[in-house]
């Protein structure tokens, strides 16, 4: 009787273990595929939200066009999508930047330094959200390639 139980229990446990392992592995692969898809979608949304700010900081940037873009229905849809799939920290940084923009009503009335800091915070949170969670860069580092005299701003903090 004991031999019969040993013959049945051993292979049964191996089969059950294999099935459980297969189920767990397929769930992990499914989650990884969803995360990759979400990452690609986040990347596009982040870029679309940054486009007006890239326009502002371009050498021949058009602030009026950038503001018009930010007030467009398409931009609002993208912003809404950010709220649905963006990481909490990115959504919070974006909200802070947009609240500042709304309060100043027109980009001409903004304090450029404050807007740059808010944009830098947003960029840094995007960087972390896209997989660089342990980045050693700070918010000002995120703007050094875009702003010529960033060291003057950095030294006034």
Buried (B, 14 or more C-beta within 10 A) or exposed (E): EEEEEEEEEEEEEEEEEEEEEEEEEEEEEEEEEEEEEEEEBBEEBBEBBBBBBEBBBEEEBEBEEBBEBBEEEEBEEBBEBBEEEBBEBBBBBBBBBBEBBEEBEEBEEBEEEEBBBBBBBBBBBBBBBBEEEEEEBEBBBBBEEBBEEBEEBBEEE
